Amino acid sequence: MKNRGSVLGVALLLAGCDFAAIEKCHEQMKSSQQIMKDMDSKEVSEVEVALAAVDKTHSACVKAGRDEEAAKVAGAQGQLRAQIMALKAQAERRQMSQLSPGELKALQKKGDSSCPKGQQYEHHQDKRMIRCTGAQLISMNWNQAVEYFGNRGYASHPQGALLRFEKGAKVYDYQFELQNSKKPARCLSVVAQPGSPWQTVVTRLTGVHPQKLKLGRSISTSRGALALLVEGNDQQYTVKIGDCKATPGQKEVK
């Protein structure tokens, strides 16, 4: 009986420790949620404070073994990081040197070679539309991809010949033959923004009009015909172009 009581006491002690960790996780969640609610989403400093609180919450929930809560907090982390990068990018654009009327007119006529052909954007000075004339995302080599995504606040993660860019829920994986390759990637895999149609994703990558896209067929790009593989569902798609393989256990969209 004495041994049994001792074992029971240890069990209760462990249970108490687990409960305390879980309670801390939940308390941190409430605290960080309130901080996010009160923050000014247009101020970098306030969003950074909120991110620090959410990071602390995530650590507490992971330590408590609360996988579901930790996953939800991780989503908030991604959103806050993306918001910080967007705000900093906006600040950088505001600090850009102002173009003269003549320079703006020339830019509008010639186009901007720093962004992919087939896209366009509003110029920050007077909102005029500027067409892009640069390399398409599917045709970029290693250095071009690093420059393009780096200028847009994406975090880069080179892993051998694989070059990954992440920003919030969006992930771009460039699989090159060699690191620092001067040739385009043999495979470009993109985890799209949740809710974004796969046709929109493919058009942004290749410049091919959505009406010309059909599943089960290759697509005609500036690099020639490339295989197209679409996985996932309406909630979130993964698009693969080039010499890629299907994800084990994932079904191709028909």
Secondary structure, DSSP 8 states (H G I E B T S, - for coil): -HHHHHHHHHHHHHHHHHHHHHHHHHHHHHHHHHHHHHS-TT-HHHHHHHHHHHHHHHHHHHHTT-HHHHHHHHHHHHHHHHHHHHHHHHHHHHTS----HHHHHHHHHH-EEEEETT-EEE-TTT--EEEEEE--GGG--HHHHHHHHHTTT-EEEEETTEEEEEETTEEEEEE-SSTT-SS--SEEEEE--TT--HHHHHHHHH---GGG--TTS-EEETTEEE-EEEEEETTEEEEEEES----TT--B--
